[in-house]
Amino acid sequence: MLVNRKLILAHFWLAFAVFGIALTLGAWQMFIRSPIGTWLSNPELYYRSLTAHGTVMGYVFPTLVAMGFGYAISEAALQQRLVGVRWAWTGFWLIVIGSIMAVIPIALGRASVLYTFYPPLIGNVFYYLGVVLVVVGSWIWVALMSVNLRVWRKVHPGAPVPLAMFANVAGSYLWAWTAVGAALELLLQIIPVAAGLKNTIDAGLARVFFSWTLHAIVYFWLMPTYIAYYTIVPRAIGGRVYSDSMARISFILFLVVAMPIGMHHTFADPQVGAGFKFIHSAFTALVALPTLLTVFTICASVEIAARLRGGRGMFGWIRALPWDNPMMLALAFSFVMLGFGGAGGLINMSYQLDASIHNTQWITGHFHLIFGGAIVIMYFAIAYDLWPHLTGRELIDVRLIRTQLWLWFIGMIVTTFPWHWVGILGMPRRMAYFDFGDPAIAPQALSVTLSAIGGFILLASGIMFIVILARGMRTSKIDAGPYRFALAVHQPATVPVALNTHALWVALMIGLTLTNYGYPILNLALSSGTSVPAVYVGAQ
């Protein structure tokens, strides 16, 4: 039973409200830089929009979804009232205040530094302080997830932690440690300069700090999606999880190997030695293991559902899957986009291949296909699945839900595939304007136009999603019953300690991160003459 429904709904509604704003900004950006748009007389407006879009989509939106979903998991999986509700509301309001504090300087043109901060560019100090408040608010959630699990363990000593909660806590620990890199960059490098205490900054060291966060944050975004794969989809389509143990191993692997891999984003940076770039590249390859394990386990889980529905033969069971079920549809679309995005990631992690697509539109296409595609479509599915339990009202527009998911999938493919293509051709990313009258880039005009059309398809899908949820607040009341998670084929009565606790894996996560980042950070911190003058955004 979900007791603190208002708390969970507040997180989801704020998440999807800011998502709608950021999605609108993204569609506008694609329009004005395409041949169908008109020349933007003040390109600085583009970078304001880009900073707002990235900050909301990178920090605020997925954090709120993870927190709201996490609170729901804590109550439903542990079957106990949430401990620390007042603290949970405190974390929520810190995110609200931090978001407003960050957005105002962006809107005024004083913080157009993109969500990656881009040192030596320096924005208004309140932008950075706002981001810090968002992170602090999320860390309250991390602490509460750990506290609630500990309370449950005292009542159920030695019992298997429910899979959804085990994964949820793993995701919270991953985020807590992931955010440390950006926090160090802000507190030690950027904020002192933004506050006027210094006028130079070590941009190389700042970028290494941010690489600590830059890639691992993707796996924090992925955690709610993977929890939905394992604990919602099999139940929603009438099946069971193929293996509880394999699911736990997947989340453990994410916790351990997702952190020490961010330096492959600095392949072009001379401050980092080739040896550590190779180490991070190798670890990046390892992160494919939990994804491949998940693909196998979830495919086996949906096959179980299909065979329970009468599916026969080696591949005939695929026809028996409930393709009219929005959860099945979302899973299929998510897997397709995850497959294409993951294949592109193999290019990014290769030192040689990355050189051909570094800082091109390929990168934009890759992470939008992963985050906007594979991840966000499952955020939609989570909301659809939870909504009747949060509102006590039924979502009756099933056909409209299917249409919305189809539009999101089509829009993301139409948006990102052309980006990959023009990236291969060398088109740089983060540019406010392209002169398509230039014969050298004129052939790329069609691809850029297609991506802009895809952006408007995504906007239509996003609006439809919010409308569906809003209409779902006004339908007839129902008794949705307790919110449940999928059970395994062989539900474990006992679980090995290593698969039922997080301490060992958190220690490995921290140890590997310090091993892979310690020397480069220490070496750069002790080097002299590496700082450069800060460039203040909006300075006259």
PLY file of the C-alpha trace (Angstrom):
ply
format ascii 1.0
element vertex 540
property float x
property float y
property float z
element edge 539
property int vertex1
property int vertex2
end_header
0.00 0.00 0.00
1.37 3.40 -1.01
0.76 5.63 2.00
2.70 8.76 1.01
1.08 9.18 -2.37
1.20 12.98 -2.25
4.96 12.88 -1.78
5.44 10.51 -4.72
3.01 12.44 -6.94
4.77 15.72 -6.14
8.06 14.28 -7.40
6.48 12.87 -10.55
4.45 15.96 -11.42
7.41 18.28 -10.95
9.59 15.90 -12.96
7.19 15.78 -15.89
6.45 19.52 -15.73
10.13 20.46 -16.10
10.50 17.66 -18.66
7.79 19.29 -20.79
9.56 22.65 -20.65
12.94 21.15 -21.50
11.43 19.10 -24.32
9.92 22.25 -25.84
13.30 23.98 -25.67
14.92 20.99 -27.38
12.45 21.05 -30.26
12.99 24.80 -30.68
16.76 24.33 -30.76
16.52 21.77 -33.54
14.15 24.00 -35.49
16.21 27.20 -35.42
19.46 25.47 -36.41
17.84 23.55 -39.28
17.22 24.77 -42.87
13.50 25.17 -42.09
14.25 27.69 -39.33
15.34 31.29 -39.69
18.67 32.80 -38.68
18.68 33.55 -34.96
19.98 37.11 -34.68
21.26 36.50 -31.15
22.90 33.05 -30.99
23.38 33.51 -27.24
19.68 32.70 -26.88
20.43 29.26 -28.30
23.05 28.59 -25.64
20.76 29.79 -22.86
18.17 27.33 -24.12
20.76 24.56 -24.46
21.98 25.10 -20.89
18.44 25.03 -19.50
17.57 21.94 -21.56
20.67 20.02 -20.46
20.50 21.05 -16.81
16.86 20.01 -16.48
17.21 16.79 -18.45
20.55 15.82 -16.92
20.06 16.72 -13.27
16.51 17.64 -12.31
14.17 15.39 -14.32
15.81 11.96 -13.85
16.65 12.71 -10.22
13.02 13.47 -9.41
11.84 10.33 -11.22
14.38 8.18 -9.36
13.38 9.73 -6.03
9.62 9.44 -6.54
9.92 5.89 -7.84
12.33 5.09 -5.01
9.86 6.20 -2.36
7.15 4.10 -4.01
9.48 1.08 -4.08
10.41 1.55 -0.44
6.78 1.49 0.70
5.49 -1.17 -1.71
8.41 -3.61 -1.70
9.19 -3.40 2.01
5.49 -3.12 2.92
6.19 -0.52 5.58
5.49 3.18 5.95
8.26 5.43 4.73
10.61 6.45 7.52
11.67 10.12 7.39
8.78 11.66 5.46
9.64 15.18 6.67
13.18 14.74 5.42
11.81 13.50 2.10
9.76 16.69 1.70
12.86 18.71 2.67
14.81 17.05 -0.15
11.99 17.78 -2.57
11.84 21.48 -1.69
15.61 21.79 -1.89
15.35 20.56 -5.47
12.57 23.05 -6.18
14.58 25.95 -4.74
17.78 24.80 -6.41
16.09 24.48 -9.81
14.64 28.00 -9.60
17.98 29.39 -8.40
19.77 27.78 -11.35
17.22 28.70 -14.03
17.06 32.44 -13.29
20.74 33.14 -14.20
20.31 30.98 -17.31
17.28 32.99 -18.42
19.18 36.24 -17.81
22.06 35.08 -19.99
24.52 34.81 -17.10
25.06 31.06 -17.07
25.23 29.77 -20.65
27.83 27.15 -19.76
25.79 24.05 -20.73
25.11 21.29 -18.25
28.75 20.18 -18.46
29.84 23.61 -17.09
32.50 23.99 -19.83
35.39 25.57 -17.86
37.08 28.02 -18.26
33.65 29.49 -19.04
32.23 30.72 -15.74
28.58 31.58 -15.13
26.78 33.32 -12.33
27.50 31.76 -8.95
23.80 31.22 -8.23
23.55 28.80 -11.15
26.15 26.54 -9.56
24.68 26.93 -6.08
21.31 25.90 -7.50
22.82 22.72 -8.94
24.45 22.02 -5.57
21.06 22.32 -3.83
19.56 19.84 -6.31
22.33 17.36 -5.50
21.99 17.90 -1.73
18.24 17.31 -1.99
18.88 14.06 -3.83
21.43 12.94 -1.23
18.67 13.16 1.40
16.82 10.56 -0.68
19.94 8.39 -0.74
20.15 8.51 3.04
16.45 7.73 3.44
16.66 4.67 1.20
19.49 3.32 3.33
17.63 4.11 6.58
14.40 2.47 5.41
16.23 -0.67 4.34
17.99 -0.83 7.69
14.67 -0.51 9.55
13.25 -3.36 7.47
16.30 -5.55 8.11
15.85 -5.21 11.88
12.35 -6.64 11.56
13.35 -9.28 8.98
16.87 -10.41 9.94
18.45 -12.62 7.31
15.47 -12.41 4.93
16.08 -11.74 1.24
15.78 -8.04 0.49
13.02 -7.63 -2.14
14.66 -7.31 -5.55
13.11 -3.92 -6.30
14.45 -2.45 -3.06
17.85 -4.08 -3.47
18.15 -2.46 -6.91
16.72 0.84 -5.68
19.29 1.15 -2.89
22.08 0.16 -5.28
20.97 2.97 -7.61
20.93 5.47 -4.75
24.47 4.52 -3.70
25.64 4.78 -7.29
24.20 8.30 -7.52
25.68 9.39 -4.19
29.19 8.48 -5.33
28.67 9.56 -8.94
27.74 13.10 -7.92
30.93 13.49 -5.87
32.98 14.24 -9.01
30.81 17.17 -10.10
30.57 18.32 -6.48
34.38 18.45 -6.20
34.59 20.35 -9.48
32.04 22.90 -8.30
33.33 23.34 -4.75
37.07 23.28 -5.45
37.30 24.75 -8.95
34.26 26.61 -10.25
32.40 28.22 -7.35
35.49 30.02 -5.93
36.01 31.60 -9.36
32.32 32.36 -9.86
32.21 33.97 -6.40
35.14 36.25 -7.28
37.63 34.61 -4.92
39.85 33.66 -7.86
40.10 34.71 -11.49
41.88 31.66 -12.89
40.86 28.02 -13.12
42.56 24.72 -13.89
40.23 23.69 -16.70
41.97 20.34 -17.22
41.55 19.29 -13.59
37.95 20.51 -13.62
37.19 18.35 -16.66
38.71 15.28 -15.00
36.54 15.88 -11.94
33.49 16.14 -14.16
34.40 12.99 -16.10
33.98 11.22 -12.74
30.30 12.14 -13.00
29.78 12.45 -16.74
29.44 8.81 -17.71
28.37 7.17 -14.46
25.39 9.53 -14.28
23.98 7.68 -17.31
23.74 4.51 -15.22
21.98 6.41 -12.47
19.48 7.50 -15.14
19.26 3.85 -16.24
18.56 2.40 -12.79
14.78 3.12 -12.71
14.56 1.73 -16.24
16.32 -1.50 -15.28
14.21 -1.82 -12.14
11.14 -1.57 -14.38
12.61 -4.19 -16.74
13.02 -6.70 -13.91
10.24 -5.94 -11.45
7.36 -4.36 -13.40
7.33 -5.68 -16.97
7.14 -9.45 -16.18
4.23 -8.87 -13.79
2.45 -6.50 -16.17
2.50 -9.01 -19.04
1.59 -12.01 -16.92
4.99 -13.63 -16.50
7.77 -14.04 -13.98
11.40 -13.00 -13.63
13.61 -15.71 -15.08
16.23 -15.44 -12.32
16.31 -13.37 -9.14
20.04 -14.01 -8.72
20.94 -12.88 -12.23
18.96 -9.70 -11.66
20.88 -8.95 -8.46
24.20 -9.62 -10.18
23.25 -7.14 -12.91
22.65 -4.35 -10.41
25.82 -5.23 -8.51
27.83 -5.04 -11.73
26.39 -1.61 -12.48
27.35 -0.47 -9.01
30.94 -1.68 -9.36
31.93 -1.07 -12.99
29.81 1.97 -13.95
31.88 4.40 -11.89
35.57 4.20 -12.88
35.08 4.72 -16.62
34.41 8.41 -17.31
37.84 9.39 -18.57
37.11 8.06 -22.04
35.28 11.39 -22.42
38.70 13.09 -22.21
40.42 11.16 -25.00
41.21 14.47 -26.73
42.47 16.15 -23.55
46.28 16.29 -23.25
46.19 16.55 -19.44
45.42 12.83 -19.02
47.99 10.18 -19.87
47.36 7.48 -22.45
47.71 4.73 -19.85
44.74 5.88 -17.79
42.73 6.50 -20.94
43.32 2.86 -21.87
42.29 1.65 -18.39
39.05 3.63 -18.56
38.38 2.36 -22.07
38.76 -1.23 -20.88
36.43 -0.65 -17.93
33.91 0.92 -20.28
33.81 -2.34 -22.21
33.07 -4.19 -18.96
29.91 -2.18 -18.39
28.36 -4.04 -21.32
28.21 -7.16 -19.13
25.24 -6.16 -16.93
23.40 -4.93 -20.02
23.93 -8.20 -21.90
22.92 -10.14 -18.78
19.78 -8.03 -18.52
18.86 -8.53 -22.17
19.14 -12.30 -21.74
17.21 -12.38 -18.45
14.39 -10.11 -19.62
14.02 -11.93 -22.94
13.75 -15.17 -20.97
11.22 -13.55 -18.64
8.95 -12.38 -21.46
9.25 -15.80 -23.10
7.86 -17.28 -19.90
4.90 -14.90 -20.14
4.35 -15.83 -23.79
4.44 -19.58 -23.13
1.99 -19.17 -20.27
-0.27 -17.52 -22.87
0.01 -20.56 -25.13
3.07 -19.63 -27.21
4.78 -22.59 -28.88
7.87 -23.32 -30.91
11.35 -21.87 -30.99
10.13 -18.44 -32.11
6.39 -18.87 -32.26
6.05 -17.70 -28.67
6.91 -14.15 -29.82
3.50 -13.90 -31.51
1.83 -14.84 -28.23
3.26 -11.83 -26.39
0.68 -9.19 -25.39
1.73 -6.58 -27.94
-1.35 -4.51 -27.16
-0.09 -4.09 -23.59
1.67 -0.68 -23.28
4.27 -2.18 -20.94
5.26 -4.79 -23.52
5.40 -2.11 -26.20
7.57 0.18 -24.05
9.97 -2.67 -23.28
10.36 -3.59 -26.95
10.98 0.01 -28.00
13.39 0.54 -25.13
15.41 -2.56 -26.05
15.64 -1.52 -29.72
16.93 1.94 -28.82
19.23 0.53 -26.14
20.69 -1.80 -28.74
21.43 0.95 -31.26
22.66 3.33 -28.56
24.85 0.70 -26.97
26.40 -0.16 -30.34
27.25 3.52 -30.77
28.81 3.50 -27.32
31.33 0.91 -28.52
32.56 3.54 -30.97
32.82 6.18 -28.25
34.87 3.95 -25.92
37.47 3.15 -28.61
40.39 5.59 -28.60
40.93 5.23 -32.35
37.28 5.28 -33.46
36.32 8.05 -31.04
38.76 10.39 -32.77
36.58 10.34 -35.90
33.36 11.33 -34.12
34.64 13.34 -31.14
32.55 16.46 -30.47
30.33 15.80 -33.49
26.57 15.35 -33.74
27.23 11.61 -33.41
27.72 12.17 -29.67
24.43 14.05 -29.43
22.63 11.26 -31.27
24.21 8.58 -29.07
23.26 9.95 -25.68
19.80 11.09 -26.79
19.13 7.58 -28.09
20.17 6.11 -24.73
18.64 8.66 -22.39
15.79 10.19 -24.37
15.04 6.87 -26.02
15.72 3.72 -24.00
15.49 5.39 -20.58
12.72 7.98 -20.86
10.27 5.65 -22.60
10.46 3.39 -19.53
9.93 6.44 -17.29
6.65 6.81 -19.16
5.88 3.14 -18.52
6.66 3.49 -14.81
4.30 6.45 -14.53
1.53 4.64 -16.40
1.92 1.60 -14.17
1.99 3.58 -10.92
-0.69 6.16 -11.72
-3.80 4.19 -10.70
-2.13 3.35 -7.38
-1.12 6.97 -6.76
-4.40 8.58 -7.79
-6.97 5.85 -7.13
-8.19 6.42 -10.69
-7.92 4.29 -13.80
-5.99 5.22 -16.93
-8.62 4.35 -19.53
-6.89 5.75 -22.64
-4.95 2.57 -23.45
-5.10 3.18 -27.20
-3.84 6.73 -26.66
-1.04 5.40 -24.45
0.06 3.03 -27.22
-0.03 5.89 -29.72
2.06 8.05 -27.41
4.69 5.33 -27.06
4.79 4.75 -30.82
5.23 8.47 -31.45
8.07 8.68 -28.93
9.84 5.73 -30.52
9.41 7.03 -34.07
10.36 10.56 -33.06
13.53 9.42 -31.32
14.62 7.33 -34.30
13.89 10.15 -36.76
15.78 12.59 -34.51
18.88 10.59 -33.63
19.67 8.52 -36.71
20.32 11.63 -38.88
22.47 13.03 -36.07
24.63 9.92 -36.19
24.98 10.28 -39.96
25.95 13.95 -40.02
28.30 13.25 -37.12
30.14 10.72 -39.26
30.35 13.45 -41.92
31.99 15.72 -39.34
29.19 18.11 -38.32
30.14 19.63 -34.93
27.68 19.63 -32.06
26.63 22.59 -29.90
26.55 24.99 -32.83
23.81 27.64 -32.97
23.91 28.08 -36.74
24.91 26.27 -39.93
25.11 27.94 -43.32
23.47 25.31 -45.50
24.10 27.53 -48.50
27.74 26.47 -48.23
28.30 23.66 -50.77
30.46 21.82 -48.24
27.57 21.19 -45.84
24.55 21.62 -48.11
24.15 17.81 -48.52
23.58 17.57 -44.76
20.54 19.85 -44.89
18.09 16.97 -45.43
19.40 15.03 -42.43
19.21 18.07 -40.15
15.68 18.79 -41.38
14.64 15.22 -40.59
16.03 15.52 -37.07
14.04 18.73 -36.55
10.87 16.96 -37.70
11.68 14.16 -35.27
11.98 16.75 -32.52
8.44 17.96 -33.14
7.17 14.36 -33.14
8.81 13.96 -29.73
7.20 17.18 -28.53
3.77 15.94 -29.65
4.37 12.65 -27.84
5.50 14.44 -24.68
2.42 16.67 -24.65
0.23 13.61 -25.20
1.88 11.88 -22.23
1.18 14.78 -19.86
-2.40 15.02 -21.15
-2.94 11.30 -20.51
-1.73 11.65 -16.92
-3.81 14.80 -16.37
-6.93 13.12 -17.74
-6.17 10.15 -15.54
-6.62 12.41 -12.50
-10.30 12.92 -13.41
-11.53 9.44 -14.31
-13.77 7.33 -12.09
-12.33 6.09 -8.82
-11.16 2.50 -8.55
-9.58 0.24 -5.97
-6.19 -0.41 -7.56
-5.19 -2.73 -4.72
-1.65 -3.06 -3.39
1.19 -2.22 -5.73
3.13 -5.38 -6.49
6.40 -6.30 -8.17
7.17 -9.31 -10.33
8.11 -12.57 -8.66
10.87 -14.88 -9.84
10.21 -18.30 -11.33
12.00 -19.72 -8.30
11.37 -17.14 -5.59
14.35 -17.45 -3.20
13.76 -18.31 0.44
17.35 -17.37 1.20
19.91 -15.30 -0.69
23.70 -15.40 -0.30
24.98 -12.51 1.78
26.95 -11.15 -1.19
23.71 -10.84 -3.20
21.68 -9.45 -0.31
23.90 -6.61 0.93
25.71 -3.67 -0.63
28.72 -3.02 1.61
31.26 -5.12 -0.31
30.18 -3.72 -3.67
30.15 -0.12 -2.47
33.68 -0.62 -1.15
34.76 -1.99 -4.54
33.04 0.91 -6.30
34.89 3.46 -4.17
38.19 1.59 -4.38
38.11 1.24 -8.16
37.15 4.89 -8.59
40.01 6.08 -6.39
42.40 3.75 -8.22
41.33 4.94 -11.66
41.09 8.63 -10.78
43.44 9.12 -7.83
46.74 9.49 -9.65
45.50 11.69 -12.53
43.72 14.03 -10.10
46.68 14.20 -7.72
49.11 14.72 -10.59
47.08 17.59 -12.03
46.45 19.14 -8.61
50.19 19.23 -7.84
51.18 20.56 -11.27
52.02 24.25 -11.48
51.19 26.68 -14.26
48.10 24.81 -15.42
45.48 27.44 -14.58
44.07 29.77 -17.23
42.07 33.02 -16.98
38.36 32.53 -16.44
35.96 33.67 -19.14
32.86 35.12 -17.51
29.57 34.54 -19.32
27.55 37.72 -19.75
30.44 40.00 -18.81
30.38 43.33 -20.61
0 1
1 2
2 3
3 4
4 5
5 6
6 7
7 8
8 9
9 10
10 11
11 12
12 13
13 14
14 15
15 16
16 17
17 18
18 19
19 20
20 21
21 22
22 23
23 24
24 25
25 26
26 27
27 28
28 29
29 30
30 31
31 32
32 33
33 34
34 35
35 36
36 37
37 38
38 39
39 40
40 41
41 42
42 43
43 44
44 45
45 46
46 47
47 48
48 49
49 50
50 51
51 52
52 53
53 54
54 55
55 56
56 57
57 58
58 59
59 60
60 61
61 62
62 63
63 64
64 65
65 66
66 67
67 68
68 69
69 70
70 71
71 72
72 73
73 74
74 75
75 76
76 77
77 78
78 79
79 80
80 81
81 82
82 83
83 84
84 85
85 86
86 87
87 88
88 89
89 90
90 91
91 92
92 93
93 94
94 95
95 96
96 97
97 98
98 99
99 100
100 101
101 102
102 103
103 104
104 105
105 106
106 107
107 108
108 109
109 110
110 111
111 112
112 113
113 114
114 115
115 116
116 117
117 118
118 119
119 120
120 121
121 122
122 123
123 124
124 125
125 126
126 127
127 128
128 129
129 130
130 131
131 132
132 133
133 134
134 135
135 136
136 137
137 138
138 139
139 140
140 141
141 142
142 143
143 144
144 145
145 146
146 147
147 148
148 149
149 150
150 151
151 152
152 153
153 154
154 155
155 156
156 157
157 158
158 159
159 160
160 161
161 162
162 163
163 164
164 165
165 166
166 167
167 168
168 169
169 170
170 171
171 172
172 173
173 174
174 175
175 176
176 177
177 178
178 179
179 180
180 181
181 182
182 183
183 184
184 185
185 186
186 187
187 188
188 189
189 190
190 191
191 192
192 193
193 194
194 195
195 196
196 197
197 198
198 199
199 200
200 201
201 202
202 203
203 204
204 205
205 206
206 207
207 208
208 209
209 210
210 211
211 212
212 213
213 214
214 215
215 216
216 217
217 218
218 219
219 220
220 221
221 222
222 223
223 224
224 225
225 226
226 227
227 228
228 229
229 230
230 231
231 232
232 233
233 234
234 235
235 236
236 237
237 238
238 239
239 240
240 241
241 242
242 243
243 244
244 245
245 246
246 247
247 248
248 249
249 250
250 251
251 252
252 253
253 254
254 255
255 256
256 257
257 258
258 259
259 260
260 261
261 262
262 263
263 264
264 265
265 266
266 267
267 268
268 269
269 270
270 271
271 272
272 273
273 274
274 275
275 276
276 277
277 278
278 279
279 280
280 281
281 282
282 283
283 284
284 285
285 286
286 287
287 288
288 289
289 290
290 291
291 292
292 293
293 294
294 295
295 296
296 297
297 298
298 299
299 300
300 301
301 302
302 303
303 304
304 305
305 306
306 307
307 308
308 309
309 310
310 311
311 312
312 313
313 314
314 315
315 316
316 317
317 318
318 319
319 320
320 321
321 322
322 323
323 324
324 325
325 326
326 327
327 328
328 329
329 330
330 331
331 332
332 333
333 334
334 335
335 336
336 337
337 338
338 339
339 340
340 341
341 342
342 343
343 344
344 345
345 346
346 347
347 348
348 349
349 350
350 351
351 352
352 353
353 354
354 355
355 356
356 357
357 358
358 359
359 360
360 361
361 362
362 363
363 364
364 365
365 366
366 367
367 368
368 369
369 370
370 371
371 372
372 373
373 374
374 375
375 376
376 377
377 378
378 379
379 380
380 381
381 382
382 383
383 384
384 385
385 386
386 387
387 388
388 389
389 390
390 391
391 392
392 393
393 394
394 395
395 396
396 397
397 398
398 399
399 400
400 401
401 402
402 403
403 404
404 405
405 406
406 407
407 408
408 409
409 410
410 411
411 412
412 413
413 414
414 415
415 416
416 417
417 418
418 419
419 420
420 421
421 422
422 423
423 424
424 425
425 426
426 427
427 428
428 429
429 430
430 431
431 432
432 433
433 434
434 435
435 436
436 437
437 438
438 439
439 440
440 441
441 442
442 443
443 444
444 445
445 446
446 447
447 448
448 449
449 450
450 451
451 452
452 453
453 454
454 455
455 456
456 457
457 458
458 459
459 460
460 461
461 462
462 463
463 464
464 465
465 466
466 467
467 468
468 469
469 470
470 471
471 472
472 473
473 474
474 475
475 476
476 477
477 478
478 479
479 480
480 481
481 482
482 483
483 484
484 485
485 486
486 487
487 488
488 489
489 490
490 491
491 492
492 493
493 494
494 495
495 496
496 497
497 498
498 499
499 500
500 501
501 502
502 503
503 504
504 505
505 506
506 507
507 508
508 509
509 510
510 511
511 512
512 513
513 514
514 515
515 516
516 517
517 518
518 519
519 520
520 521
521 522
522 523
523 524
524 525
525 526
526 527
527 528
528 529
529 530
530 531
531 532
532 533
533 534
534 535
535 536
536 537
537 538
538 539
